[in-house]
Structures are given as structure tokens and as C-alpha cells.
């Protein structure tokens, strides 16, 4: 959660649009789904736009 909050704080300065993660197990997937991360088809990674994170 700390990393996500830091990403949000500096995202505008760096021109970031989203955060991409590579969940290591189902527990991690559950955590990310709780925060509305979406699977990227075909590679098991997930992403969350910074705009979505701001709204939550």
C-alpha cells in the first residue's frame, strides 16, 4: 500500500498513468483485486490506473 501511495504522489511529476504488478501467488492476486487491479491478458500481470487509485 505504501508503494501505491508513493506512486500516486509522484505519478503526475513523472507522467505515470498506471502501476503494473506481477503477483507472486493467489494471496497477492486477492490483495490487488481488492484495490481494483485488472489482469493484463496473456502474462499474469495486473495494472491499476492512477486515476482509479485516486478515486478509491
Buried (B, 14 or more C-beta within 10 A) or exposed (E): EEEBEEBBEEBEEEEEEBBEBEBEEEEBBEBBEEBEBBBEEEEEBBBBBBEBBEEE
